[in-house]
Amino acid sequence: MPTQPARSDGKGDRPAATTYRESTILSVSQWTRWGRYGFAGAIAVLAAGLTALDVGLVQALERQVQSFYFELRGPVPPPDDVVILAIDEASLSQGEFYNSDPKRYAHLEVLQSWPWPRTAYAIAIEKILDAGGQAVALDILFSSPSSYGAEDDQRFAEALTNHASQVVLAAQYTQTDSAQGMVTQLTMPLPALRSPQSVLGSINFYLEPNGQIHRFGEQFLTELIRNSPPAQQTAYRQLGSTLPTLAEATVQASQRSYLSSHGDTLFFYGPAQTFTHIPFWYVLDPDTWDTYLQGGNYFNDKIVIVGSTAAIHQDFYPTPFSESWFYRQAMPGVEIHANAIAALVEGRTLRSAIPQAPLRGIVVLLGIVGAGFLVIQRRQPLSGWGVAMGLAIAWWITGYMVFVHGQVIVPTAVPVGAIALIGFGQLLSGTAQEQLRKQQLRNTLKQYSASPIVQEIISQQDDFQDLLRERERELAGKVLGSRYQIVNVLGSGGFSETYTARDMQRPGNPICVVKQLQVKTDNPKTIRLARRLFGTEAETLEKLGHHDQIPQLMAFFEEAGDFYLIQEFIAGRSLAEEFRQRHSFPECYVVDMINDLLRILDYVHQQDVIHRDLKPSNIIRRQSDQRLVLIDFGVAKKISTQLAESSSDTKFTVAVGTPGYMPGEQSAGRPHFNSDIYALGVIAIEALTGQNPRMLHHDSKTGTILWKHRVPGLTPALATIVDRMVHHDFTQRYKTAQQVQAAIAPMISDMSDVILGESEDDDHLSFPPHSSKRSLHPSQLQTVIADYSQDNLLAFDSEGTTIFPDQTVTLEDGSEEPVPLDKGVTDHVVTEPLTGPYASTEPSAPYLNQTVDQQDTQVDDEDLHL
């Protein structure tokens, strides 16, 4: 008799750990999803704000991107009419030649020692301009008297006066310390060197936040005015209106035109040495002047910038194409001026696409928000990261194309970085969420690790390979109800988990089966309802267990909020396993299977019980006698369904059953007794066709299952019976199991005649097309014997050998005895062919093989079923 429910805590309430964990994972998942939007929005607002404020960090990043664009583009040929007259190491060393032979190298006397006399510059200016040069710019500051005396300054002043409009002198803004702090002053050339016609230009460049020179010289004064006190800003503006940059002054001196409203960013042609460098001493040496410089014709219509490129003078500055991985050498100041002059001459200046910083901020905001939306829409973290990287690269390439080919600067570094950051955020948050989901899945798989589907999942995932062992280790040795010690896990599903256990209070500790019903709720009302339903269902199982082909209920109890059923252990193999081992079965097998199960269903229905989940995996062929045993009456599913339907949150009817095996009325939540008959008919079709029910098609007009074309030579009577069993309209179906038994009884009688009939020769027996001699599987043989021994058609000798009572043989002593089926043969094999519904179609097999292999008597874990 079943034991009374046992409560472990006085109330039987289920601990909240599982529900709390699930709700925590759900809330974290929701937080992660909304957090992505919040993170992307914060990044967009931050990037747009920094861009709108034009902070130094943004400027530094953007300028660094522009430097990379320049280097990615590579050097381009500069104009031929802009050259550098370089004060280089070679020119500085010419004094050694003069000292070695003053008479021979008298023309190098002015280069004898540094600093050179200003007479040297006077000679160079006169020779270049007299040869047809357009302008000479001196990147040298002459703010103090010459160390060679007044005559030297006078000589230089004469040359400047003679070519005042074509020579540009350098002026420089310098900062000095004072009691009031840093003071910026303008350093001009000596008054003695200037005349009303003299052309002056500032040589200052502004160092950007990234430490490089990017913009024209006038931006130095612009930044100076912006960062100066209001009282000084007016003075600087007036000064800037009268003093152009060296580049602008040089272009004006060459009498060339340029756009005064040009872009503010320099177009760099390439690294140092991109422009042509002429050593200064070439102009003074007669030989090089006549040969290399073609008697001065080389300078015809050219602009010449004079300045130092010697390392000793340290006139080098960081620019694009300098101090980078690809270009280590810094750029001389004179070459920066050459780039500025050439850019003005050719009109190759760079301008910002959006000069106003606030407007740039708005554009950046819209771009990042749009990109972030596309990124977050991707469900897979890696996919979202890929989209982000794609958008960032696309923006980067677009910025490069308009920079190089359109000479337009668009915000790039900040939006690209923001989009990439959103992508990484998506990847990290998605990965974290995926880990949470994986942990949730891991916990679920671990809980139901014995389920065949779960085992299939685990077998394909390396990360989950240890779950089975973990779950078994957790449960192994656990004692339930102070009596049942778990041995291993048989199976699990969404509602329950099944174990084998030893009954520690019975002699020999026999094996039994434990089914755990899991009620996943903390609601006391639901738990009370579950307890009531559990007791009712246990009473039903107790009544059903009185049938020999239904497992007996041994006990039921409640422990730690879970409900447990203890049932008889059945050793055997399910029909699902039999179906997997063979594609299809003969009619005799199917008829016997239907007949055997109908007897069970008839008893079940007489107890006012509907199985609801009749399918091959819930039917066990008992190993001891090969009889079919009906298991798993869906108690767990039924209780869980009733609990769900009792919830106020449930708005739909929940169906219990397996798709493919349950009819329409059962799917709608309104099963009838003949719903089980429908499932049995589907099982019969599966056995005959070898097709999973889900693979079968239905007539679109009548709803009839289309299956008979898959069974050649099908007996019409059996087809008619099965068709009515699986009729889609339950009112047209057999009402009871007894009606099906009555319909199938003639077929059973015919089979007995075929099996037990005598024939003089093989011609009396017919074989279906495409078949050879037929044999009977041992399990089928034993079933036939069990069926027909009731009518005394068969008998057994003391050793269990099957014999025909009406067949005898005369012995040597004249007596007669029944002929065993195995007389004269080996291993109980009949020597006459067998036909009829119980024959199988294996070629060359024995006709009636009664031998049972020793392996078939062994019980593996996979053969244990409830």
Phi, psi and omega in degrees: 000146179296145175280163179283151179302136180251127180260136183271339185229009180090338181239330181078012181290144180282134177302150184272005186299314183295312181296320180297319180296317181295318179293326178295315179297320179295315181294321177296320178298316178295318179299320180296318181296311179290330178297328178297315178297316180297318180296314180297318179296319179296318178298317181297314181295317180297313180297317180295319179296315179297322179293317181295326179278349178054047182290162184300324180298316179297316179299317181298315181296315181295318180294326179293323176296319179297322176298319178295320177300316179301313183290326176293323177293321181088171181294148173236151183297130177279168176295142182288340186268013173237113183231162181247127171266101194269130168274085187255182181299324180296318180291322180292337182268001182291339178299334179294323178294318180297317181294330180284329181207079184303326183288317182289321183251042181300330181291347180260011182299324182289348179256018187298319181210154179265140359287148181288154172297147180292348175299326180299317179292324179298317179297314182297317180298314183296315182295318182292312183288325177293335179278358177110009177296146183277321182200153176233124177251130182256109176274051182222135183264117178254071185262354181227159181299155179292143177287350180264007173104174183293329180297325179294315178296322180297318180297319181291320180297324179296317180296320179293322181294319182293333182231043188302320185280351183249355181247132180249122177264151184271140170234155187216137171276125181236150179250133180231152177278143176215177179297333179272359182112205180285129180238131179265126180236156177259119178265124185249163173295163178306140176302328181294339181267352183256152175221168179302335181269356184296145179252125180242152177209140180283142183255009183280145170232151181269129175276120182288168179304337177275005177083013182239162174269125180233332188248165180297164185299331182295341179289340175297314179292324178299313179292327178296317179295318183295327184261005182262158174300153181305326182295330182268342184298321181296318181296320180292324178295317179296321179293319180294332180288339181254341183244106177282176174282164179300321181295312180296317180297323181292316178297320177296319180295330179279359179061034174256154181262153176205161181281120180290337180264041181286168176295159185270355184255136182291144170263108181271128182281334181168192181284186176303147181076009176291318176279156180290128178253123174252118178303139185303323185290344177299327182288329183273333183277124183299322183295308180294327178298317183282328185265289185297318183265007171056041179067024179098348180296339179301326184273001182299126179060031179245155172260129184243127176250125181258126179190172185271137170239007182282139182296332183295335182273346175054039177263062183235147185219149177285131179215174165304150185069024178211149176052044178232181179298324186266332183228101185281326188284134174288164185262132176297149180301323181296329179282331173297318177297322179298318177299318181295316180296314181296321179297320178291319181297317183268356181071025181263070176249154180256138180231155179282136178294328180229091185297325183281122182299317179300320179293323175300320179298320179295315180298317179297319179299311181297318180296317182289320179298316179297315179295318179298323178298316179296324181292314185290336180293339179284129183283324182277130182303316182293323178295317177298319178296321178296319177297317179299315179295322178297316179294319179296316179295320179298317178296318180298314181293320178299316177300321179293317182296314180288333178291313185280314187265333179255352182054041179236139181256123175246150177303126185230306188300312184292309180296320179296315178297321180294316179296317178297321179295320176298319178298317178293322176298319177298318181295314183292313181294320178296321178295319178297316179295322179295323177294321176297316179295320180295321178294321176297315178296320180298316178297319180293312180298323179296322181291325182246037187293343180274351179294137180302319180295317179296320178297324176296318178297314181298322182295337182261359182237114181298327183293341186253008186297334184271000185294317181301313181295320179298313181296318180294322178295322179295321186269334185302127178084353179294136183253127179254137178060025181057025185214320190255112182265120184293135177261306177202177182263128178272316184186170179205161178211193183288342185247339189206172175220142187239136180231162162262144183214159176260134176277105187284354182250012176242149180301133179081359181047061183294158179281137173226176182245133180246126175246124180261125175263123183257116178257103186270079179200156174249004183284118181300322180297318180294321180294320178296320177296319179298320180295319180293315180296322180298317178296319179296314181293325178297320177298322178296315179297326178299317179291318182295327183294352177289342177281141185295337184252027174226131182301142180281143173275126183258329179191163171210144182200169179242138180209127177055037177083356177250156182247141186232139172244134176248120183232167179299140178275130180246121175266128181169198184225137182284158175296331178300321177291321177297319181295325180290332183280345183215142185293313181210167184234154179289166183298325182299320178298314184293316180298315179296319179298314180299314183297318181294317182287331179296323179297322179290314181298322179300317179293316181299314182292330177294338177270012181061038180239135173252126183296313176077342183223049179284120180200164185304324182287346178258015177236122184248133171271108186297132186292327186292322183226004179064016175280154178276136180239131182266124184238177171051080178277017173066033180299315181298314181295319183295315180295315180299322178294314180296325176294319180294319181289336179280345181288141179291341181277345183275125183248001184231156175279132182262126180266142176250129180152184180244125179306138182100328181254344181256140182283178184298319183294329178287322176299328179279001178086016181232068182287154175238173178299322182282003170294325175293325178295321176302313181298320178296321177297321178295320177298320178298317178297319179297320179292322182286321186264336186075013183255137172297139183305329181290342181272350182278145180264158179241146175294127185293338183265316185259341183081005181289140176288130180265104185221336190295333180292347180271355183238090179297141178071023182294134177294126182304322182297316179294320179300318181296317181296312182295320179301320180288327178297325184254022178298135184293335178266115185294340178287338179266357182273163171305136183281323185227165176293328180295325178296320178292320178300319179295323181289328185267350182303316179301325179293323178294321178296317179299320181295323180294324178295320181292318185288323187260356182290153178258154176215147180284328182209177183289341183292338180292339183258137180250145177249138175298158180302153175061032178222157177247205179302148188243146179236160181250129179295146181308318181296324178291319179301312183294326178294316178300315180300317181295321181295310191266350175293340178296330181266014179059026177280335181234155177222170182230143174273183185294337180265005178087011180279134182281136180223159172265123182295330186269006177249129182228169176219143181274127181270176183297329181275004178092352179277164179242147175216155180300148181270119175292157178295337185258014183297126176081005180231177181250144175061037174057050180248127178288141183267001178249145181292151181241133176235178179107185188293340181268002181276146176253172192250026180280118179298144173064012179273158175300153186288319181218090187269114182259359184284133177250119181297147182299329180295330182292344182269354180276148182248114175266169178301326184287349180266006183266124184220156175263000000 
